Each structure stands twice: as structure tokens, then as C-alpha cells.
Amino acid sequence: MEPEVFVMTRALKHGLTEAQVVQAWQNHIGRVLRIDRSDGGIDYKTIGFSKEGRAVEVTARAKPYGSLIYHANTPPTERALRELGLGTR
């Protein structure tokens, strides 16, 4: 069973809806794990697709209660594409 997903309001500042962000998170084509050096927290960077077919970059923090999405934007940045080994736009 997939852990619960929560979306912070600030993750929607680039015009995506909560449903689009969650769908991209659940339908990812790539995911990398990153450990935050300042606090040891575990973050996941993903690129997935909304039901409209938009590529969305999503970043979430692993929490005991599930995944907390704190950043999302479309289209994915060049940096995110490279980080996930997906080339460039």
C-alpha cells in the first residue's frame, strides 16, 4: 500500500491543482532520493504526469505519516531532468 500523500499549499503556487500534483506523484517516470544535509531528512524528487499529460516536477519530504509534497512545477526544470537521468527539454 502506498503511503498517504499530503500537499502543502505552497506547492500549488505555480498554478497546478492538488489533484494534478498528486497524480504526477503517483504516476512518476523517475524518482531520486536526496538526503538533506542540514537535518538528515529524506526528500524525493520525481517527474510524473498529470491526467492532462503535463510533465510535472514534484519534491516531497518523507514523514512518518506519509509523503509531504512541498514543491511542484511544470514544465520540469533542466536540472531536475538531468538529476533523474532524463536528459533535457
N, C-alpha and C positions, 0 to 999 in steps of 0.2 A: 504494500500500500504506500502510495506517495505521501510524504509529509504535507501538512497543511501549508498553504501559501497565503501570505498577507502582503498587501501592497500599501506602502506609505503614500500619503498624499503628494509629497514632493516628487515621487516617481512619475506623476502624471503631468508635470509641468511642461512637457514637450508636445502636448496635445493628444496623447494616447489615452484611451479609456482603461479602466481597471480590467475589463474583460479582455481587451486586446493584449495587455501586458501579461495577464495570467495565461492566456492561450499561447503566447510566444514562449513563455517559461516552460509550459508543458509540452510544446511541440518544437523543441530545440534541435538544431542540427550540429551543434557543437557546444561543449561546456568545459571550462577550465576552472580549477581550484586555485585560489590565491590565499595565502596566509598574511594577515595584516601584521606588519612588524611592530606597530605601536601597542597593540593589545592582544595579539595572538588569535584574534577572531578569524573565522573561516568565511571567505567570500567566494561566490561562484559567479563567473561571467559567462553568459550564454548569448547565443544568437538563435532566434527562432522566428516563427511566422505566425501572424495573426490570421484570423479566418478570412480576411480580405486579401491575404497573400503578401502583406507588407513585412519585410525583414525588420526585426526589432532586436536591439541590443538590450539586454537585461542584466542587472547586477543585484545579487541578493546576499544577505548575511545569514549563515546557518545559526539558528537559535534552538534551544531545547524544545520549543513548541512547534517548530516548522521552519519555513524559509521566509525571511522578511525582505521583500523587494524594495530597494531604496533608490534605484536609478533605472530609467528606461528611455530609450530614444530611437527614432527612426529617421533616416537610414542608419545602420551601424557605422561607427567611425572606422576609418582606415586602421587605426591602432587596434581596435577590437577584432577586426577581420584578421589582421596579422597574428595577434595573440592566440586566436583559435585555429590558426593554420589554414584560413580560408582565402588567402590572397588579398586582393584589394578590390574596390568597387569598379 
